[in-house]
Amino acid sequence: MRPGAAGEPPRREPRPAQPKRLELARALATEPEVLLLDEIGAGLTDAEAAELVATITQLRDRGLAIVWIEHIVHVLVQVVERLVCLAQGRVIADGEPDAVMRSPAVIDAYLGTAVA
């Protein structure tokens, strides 16, 4: 919370989900054929992430094509049918989410060979 001017109640900072919902609504108002999402899951609580997953799933099920760039992988894999993983600007895995997540190239790139 930020203090307000003298005599005003303190103002609350919006949760990260509020501006993200607004941006999503703006994008959907244009009736896109393809929706591009960039890190929309960043900063969300678990409850907010669950709401996001439900919303994106509904949009996907209505036939909207979605390209989603995300580092919050556990959110992403709940929705996507295909996962493309990049490392240093190159595609290192492409396919069903479970297969991509088990890919030795992905494990090596993001966890290191000592973990694999």
KEBA-826326 format. One line per field, with one value per atom (N, C-alpha, C, O, CB): residue number from 1; residue in one letter; z, x, y. Coordinates in steps of 0.02 Angstrom, whole numbers. Atoms other than C-alpha are relative to their C-alpha. Glycine has a CB too. Example, Ala and Ser with C-alpha at 12.3 -4.5 7.8 and 13.67 -1.06 7.14 Angstrom:
KEBA-826326
pos = [1_1_1_1_1_2_2_2_2_2]
code = [A_A_A_A_A_S_S_S_S_S]
zz = [0_390_0_33_62_-3_357_37_45_-71]
xx = [45_615_45_97_-50_-42_684_-39_-14_20]
yy = [-59_-225_60_59_1_-59_-53_55_110_23]
This chain:
KEBA-826326
pos = [1_1_1_1_1_2_2_2_2_2_3_3_3_3_3_4_4_4_4_4_5_5_5_5_5_6_6_6_6_6_7_7_7_7_7_8_8_8_8_8_9_9_9_9_9_10_10_10_10_10_11_11_11_11_11_12_12_12_12_12_13_13_13_13_13_14_14_14_14_14_15_15_15_15_15_16_16_16_16_16_17_17_17_17_17_18_18_18_18_18_19_19_19_19_19_20_20_20_20_20_21_21_21_21_21_22_22_22_22_22_23_23_23_23_23_24_24_24_24_24_25_25_25_25_25_26_26_26_26_26_27_27_27_27_27_28_28_28_28_28_29_29_29_29_29_30_30_30_30_30_31_31_31_31_31_32_32_32_32_32_33_33_33_33_33_34_34_34_34_34_35_35_35_35_35_36_36_36_36_36_37_37_37_37_37_38_38_38_38_38_39_39_39_39_39_40_40_40_40_40_41_41_41_41_41_42_42_42_42_42_43_43_43_43_43_44_44_44_44_44_45_45_45_45_45_46_46_46_46_46_47_47_47_47_47_48_48_48_48_48_49_49_49_49_49_50_50_50_50_50_51_51_51_51_51_52_52_52_52_52_53_53_53_53_53_54_54_54_54_54_55_55_55_55_55_56_56_56_56_56_57_57_57_57_57_58_58_58_58_58_59_59_59_59_59_60_60_60_60_60_61_61_61_61_61_62_62_62_62_62_63_63_63_63_63_64_64_64_64_64_65_65_65_65_65_66_66_66_66_66_67_67_67_67_67_68_68_68_68_68_69_69_69_69_69_70_70_70_70_70_71_71_71_71_71_72_72_72_72_72_73_73_73_73_73_74_74_74_74_74_75_75_75_75_75_76_76_76_76_76_77_77_77_77_77_78_78_78_78_78_79_79_79_79_79_80_80_80_80_80_81_81_81_81_81_82_82_82_82_82_83_83_83_83_83_84_84_84_84_84_85_85_85_85_85_86_86_86_86_86_87_87_87_87_87_88_88_88_88_88_89_89_89_89_89_90_90_90_90_90_91_91_91_91_91_92_92_92_92_92_93_93_93_93_93_94_94_94_94_94_95_95_95_95_95_96_96_96_96_96_97_97_97_97_97_98_98_98_98_98_99_99_99_99_99_100_100_100_100_100_101_101_101_101_101_102_102_102_102_102_103_103_103_103_103_104_104_104_104_104_105_105_105_105_105_106_106_106_106_106_107_107_107_107_107_108_108_108_108_108_109_109_109_109_109_110_110_110_110_110_111_111_111_111_111_112_112_112_112_112_113_113_113_113_113_114_114_114_114_114_115_115_115_115_115_116_116_116_116_116]
code = [M_M_M_M_M_R_R_R_R_R_P_P_P_P_P_G_G_G_G_G_A_A_A_A_A_A_A_A_A_A_G_G_G_G_G_E_E_E_E_E_P_P_P_P_P_P_P_P_P_P_R_R_R_R_R_R_R_R_R_R_E_E_E_E_E_P_P_P_P_P_R_R_R_R_R_P_P_P_P_P_A_A_A_A_A_Q_Q_Q_Q_Q_P_P_P_P_P_K_K_K_K_K_R_R_R_R_R_L_L_L_L_L_E_E_E_E_E_L_L_L_L_L_A_A_A_A_A_R_R_R_R_R_A_A_A_A_A_L_L_L_L_L_A_A_A_A_A_T_T_T_T_T_E_E_E_E_E_P_P_P_P_P_E_E_E_E_E_V_V_V_V_V_L_L_L_L_L_L_L_L_L_L_L_L_L_L_L_D_D_D_D_D_E_E_E_E_E_I_I_I_I_I_G_G_G_G_G_A_A_A_A_A_G_G_G_G_G_L_L_L_L_L_T_T_T_T_T_D_D_D_D_D_A_A_A_A_A_E_E_E_E_E_A_A_A_A_A_A_A_A_A_A_E_E_E_E_E_L_L_L_L_L_V_V_V_V_V_A_A_A_A_A_T_T_T_T_T_I_I_I_I_I_T_T_T_T_T_Q_Q_Q_Q_Q_L_L_L_L_L_R_R_R_R_R_D_D_D_D_D_R_R_R_R_R_G_G_G_G_G_L_L_L_L_L_A_A_A_A_A_I_I_I_I_I_V_V_V_V_V_W_W_W_W_W_I_I_I_I_I_E_E_E_E_E_H_H_H_H_H_I_I_I_I_I_V_V_V_V_V_H_H_H_H_H_V_V_V_V_V_L_L_L_L_L_V_V_V_V_V_Q_Q_Q_Q_Q_V_V_V_V_V_V_V_V_V_V_E_E_E_E_E_R_R_R_R_R_L_L_L_L_L_V_V_V_V_V_C_C_C_C_C_L_L_L_L_L_A_A_A_A_A_Q_Q_Q_Q_Q_G_G_G_G_G_R_R_R_R_R_V_V_V_V_V_I_I_I_I_I_A_A_A_A_A_D_D_D_D_D_G_G_G_G_G_E_E_E_E_E_P_P_P_P_P_D_D_D_D_D_A_A_A_A_A_V_V_V_V_V_M_M_M_M_M_R_R_R_R_R_S_S_S_S_S_P_P_P_P_P_A_A_A_A_A_V_V_V_V_V_I_I_I_I_I_D_D_D_D_D_A_A_A_A_A_Y_Y_Y_Y_Y_L_L_L_L_L_G_G_G_G_G_T_T_T_T_T_A_A_A_A_A_V_V_V_V_V_A_A_A_A_A]
zz = [0_0_0_34_60_2_-40_40_38_-72_-36_73_-49_-100_50_41_-1_24_69_3_-21_12_69_92_-51_-68_182_1_-40_24_-7_237_-45_-38_-12_45_99_28_57_-72_-21_137_-45_-102_-2_42_77_-61_-58_41_62_-102_-4_13_-62_10_-139_-70_-119_14_66_-280_-30_6_5_30_-404_-1_-9_-72_7_-403_-72_-116_22_69_-558_-46_-106_-2_42_-618_-29_-84_41_24_-636_-67_-114_52_65_-774_-54_-113_7_49_-857_-28_-88_31_23_-865_-48_-99_59_44_-941_-68_-119_32_63_-1073_-41_-102_12_35_-1115_-29_-86_49_25_-1131_-60_-109_55_57_-1246_-62_-117_17_57_-1356_-29_-90_20_23_-1364_-34_-76_58_30_-1409_-75_-111_35_71_-1577_-40_-101_-9_31_-1614_-41_-101_-44_37_-1659_-22_7_43_21_-1754_38_50_-76_-39_-1658_58_49_-44_-60_-1480_22_32_57_-22_-1430_73_91_-44_-72_-1243_18_1_41_-20_-1170_75_103_-36_-72_-989_40_90_18_-34_-937_69_111_-42_-65_-791_52_111_-9_-47_-711_56_44_-37_-58_-536_28_76_-17_-24_-514_59_65_-57_-54_-357_-30_-89_56_25_-373_-20_-71_53_16_-370_-64_-106_58_61_-504_-61_-115_6_54_-609_-21_-80_20_16_-597_-40_-86_66_38_-658_-71_-119_34_66_-802_-42_-100_7_36_-850_-24_-81_46_20_-851_-57_-104_60_53_-958_-66_-118_20_61_-1084_-29_-90_13_23_-1093_-37_-89_59_33_-1136_-68_-116_44_64_-1272_-50_-108_10_44_-1344_-24_-83_35_17_-1339_-48_-83_62_48_-1438_-68_-115_26_65_-1577_-11_-66_-53_7_-1545_2_47_55_0_-1593_49_50_-73_-52_-1452_-4_-5_71_-5_-1453_67_78_-61_-70_-1271_19_20_48_-24_-1214_76_103_-30_-73_-1031_33_8_18_-41_-900_58_89_27_-52_-776_-32_-50_33_40_-854_27_-12_-4_-27_-733_-18_-19_76_23_-788_-74_-95_13_72_-972_-21_-64_-30_21_-983_16_-10_32_-14_-911_-59_-62_62_54_-1069_-69_-111_1_68_-1217_-25_14_-5_34_-1340_-31_-42_-53_30_-1414_37_52_-77_-35_-1328_-42_-63_71_34_-1415_50_80_-64_-50_-1305_-36_-80_49_30_-1351_52_112_-26_-41_-1282_-44_-99_28_37_-1339_-70_-118_-4_63_-1479_-50_-107_-32_45_-1553_29_90_-12_-22_-1546_20_-19_-57_-23_-1441_10_16_66_-5_-1424_-23_-14_74_27_-1506_0_-29_-72_-1_-1472_57_83_4_-56_-1338_64_73_8_-59_-1171_41_62_43_-41_-1076_-33_1_11_35_-1210_0_9_-72_0_-1219_69_74_-21_-68_-1030_19_61_50_-13_-1030_-47_-40_-5_50_-1175_33_72_-52_-27_-1131_-16_25_-26_19_-1225_45_64_-73_-44_-1119_71_103_1_-68_-956_4_53_18_0_-1002_-2_34_-61_8_-1055_62_79_-60_-55_-904_70_119_-8_-66_-763_4_59_16_1_-817_-1_21_60_9_-852_67_72_-44_-65_-669_31_69_48_-27_-629_-37_-8_-4_42_-772_17_-13_-72]
xx = [42_0_44_95_-47_-36_59_-39_-101_9_37_17_-31_-2_46_34_-108_21_61_-77_-12_-104_-31_-70_-30_25_-142_-76_-110_22_72_-316_-31_-90_-32_27_-335_20_73_27_-20_-339_56_63_-61_-54_-188_-29_-83_43_22_-203_33_91_18_-28_-181_27_-3_-54_-27_-70_-42_-60_76_39_-166_41_102_-22_-32_-127_21_-10_-48_-21_-32_-55_-54_59_53_-188_-46_-72_-41_47_-291_21_-19_-8_-19_-191_6_-6_66_-5_-163_-69_-76_32_68_-351_-22_-54_-49_19_-375_34_1_19_-36_-241_-29_-36_75_30_-318_-67_-83_-8_65_-490_9_-29_-39_-14_-418_17_-8_57_-20_-338_-59_-67_55_58_-497_-52_-90_-31_49_-601_13_-32_3_-17_-511_-20_-11_74_20_-578_56_49_-61_-58_-408_-11_-51_63_-2_-380_54_50_11_-56_-218_11_17_65_-13_-190_72_92_-50_-70_-10_3_-16_46_-7_25_73_109_-41_-70_191_5_-8_37_-12_227_-62_-55_59_61_45_-7_-45_-60_3_71_47_42_14_-50_214_-32_-75_51_23_179_-68_-91_-1_67_12_4_51_-39_6_-39_-24_-43_-50_24_-87_-74_-94_9_72_-273_-9_-51_-37_4_-247_24_-5_42_-24_-147_-52_-60_65_54_-289_-55_-83_-29_50_-411_25_-14_-16_-30_-293_-4_-23_72_3_-282_-71_-81_24_70_-473_-19_-53_-46_17_-490_33_0_21_-36_-356_-26_-30_76_29_-427_-66_-78_-10_63_-599_11_-22_-43_-15_-525_25_5_52_-27_-428_-56_-58_54_54_-582_-50_-86_-36_44_-679_33_2_-17_-33_-552_50_77_-50_-49_-440_70_88_-10_-70_-260_39_30_31_-36_-143_74_94_-28_-72_44_18_7_39_-11_100_72_98_-46_-68_274_-3_-33_43_9_291_58_82_-66_-49_421_-32_1_51_35_291_-28_-87_-59_14_292_-58_-98_62_55_173_-68_-118_7_63_38_-9_-63_1_2_79_-21_-64_67_12_75_-71_-92_50_70_-102_-45_-101_-24_43_-167_22_-20_-2_-24_-56_-3_1_71_0_-67_69_88_-54_-67_104_45_26_-2_-48_258_64_90_15_-63_408_47_31_-9_-48_561_61_90_20_-58_700_56_43_-19_-58_875_48_66_34_-46_990_-26_13_69_30_868_-11_-31_42_9_861_-51_-54_68_48_723_38_77_-53_-33_783_-49_-28_37_51_618_-66_-81_-5_65_447_-45_-27_7_45_299_-50_-65_38_47_177_37_96_-29_-33_213_39_95_-50_-35_258_65_116_-45_-60_381_53_112_-18_-47_461_32_93_-34_-26_479_50_93_-58_-45_567_60_105_-37_-53_681_68_76_-13_-67_865_28_64_47_-25_903_-30_5_-16_33_777_28_43_-76_-27_838_71_88_0_-69_1018_2_41_39_-1_979_-24_2_-43_30_874_17_9_-73_-18_932_72_100_-44_-70_1106_6_-39_36_-9_1176_9_-4_60_-10_1218_-66_-68_36_66_1031_-29_-63_-47_30_986_25_5_12]
yy = [-59_0_62_64_0_-63_175_52_52_24_-51_320_49_66_37_-50_443_69_76_-8_-69_632_9_-32_51_-13_708_-5_26_70_7_657_-52_-67_65_52_525_-69_-77_10_68_339_-25_-4_-48_29_240_-34_-65_-50_33_178_-68_-77_43_67_-6_-6_18_-55_15_-60_-57_-103_-21_55_-168_-64_-63_17_66_-354_-7_22_-58_9_-409_-27_-14_-48_29_-501_53_43_-50_-50_-343_31_31_55_-27_-257_-53_-40_36_54_-425_-17_-30_-62_13_-456_55_41_-4_-56_-283_-7_3_66_8_-314_-58_-53_-11_57_-483_20_2_-59_-24_-402_45_41_36_-45_-268_-40_-27_49_41_-399_-38_-42_-49_39_-503_44_20_-38_-46_-349_10_29_67_-7_-346_-61_-63_13_63_-521_-31_-42_10_27_-593_-72_-109_4_70_-754_-36_-97_-6_27_-780_48_109_-8_-39_-720_-12_-69_-18_4_-683_20_75_45_-13_-695_-3_-50_-52_-4_-643_7_61_59_1_-691_22_57_44_-19_-669_-32_-8_-17_34_-789_28_10_-72_-26_-692_40_83_44_-38_-629_-19_11_70_19_-716_-47_-87_-33_48_-807_-66_-68_25_65_-991_5_-23_-54_-7_-943_40_22_35_-40_-810_-40_-35_64_43_-933_-51_-65_-35_48_-1059_34_4_-30_-37_-926_13_7_67_-11_-886_-63_-60_24_64_-1069_-14_-34_-58_11_-1082_45_23_11_-48_-926_-19_-21_71_17_-976_-66_-74_-4_64_-1153_12_-17_-48_-15_-1083_32_15_47_-33_-972_-51_-51_56_52_-1119_-47_-65_-41_45_-1230_30_-6_-23_-36_-1098_5_31_69_1_-1118_56_63_3_-54_-968_-29_-66_54_21_-1000_44_105_5_-37_-950_-17_-75_-17_7_-921_31_91_35_-21_-910_-9_-65_-40_0_-864_4_51_59_2_-910_-37_-88_-34_35_-956_-38_-79_50_35_-1016_-64_-68_44_60_-1189_-40_-67_-43_41_-1276_29_-7_-5_-31_-1151_-15_-36_77_9_-1165_-70_-78_16_68_-1354_-25_-76_-47_19_-1361_16_-10_36_-24_-1278_-23_-40_75_9_-1312_-73_-120_24_65_-1456_-13_-70_-4_5_-1419_49_105_17_-41_-1351_3_-48_-29_-11_-1276_32_83_46_-24_-1251_27_-5_-57_-33_-1130_5_10_70_-15_-1112_39_17_-66_-44_-972_14_15_-32_-19_-929_-57_-45_50_57_-1105_-48_-58_-36_51_-1235_-62_-90_-15_61_-1380_-58_-115_13_53_-1475_28_87_-27_-20_-1470_-61_-113_31_56_-1582_4_58_-65_2_-1639_21_5_-73_-27_-1554_-51_-38_33_51_-1714_-22_-29_-60_21_-1768_54_40_-20_-55_-1597_8_18_66_-8_-1587_-56_-46_1_56_-1758_-1_-43_-66_-1_-1713_12_58_54_-10_-1733_69_98_-54_-66_-1572_54_101_15_-48_-1475_-6_45_-10_10_-1552_28_61_-76_-25_-1513_76_108_-29_-73_-1334_37_90_20_-36_-1288_-25_11_-1_27_-1401_-21_-27_-59_21_-1453_-75_-111_28_72_-1624_-36_-96_-14_32_-1657_-22_-70_48_17_-1662_-59_-101_60_53_-1779_-66_-115_13]
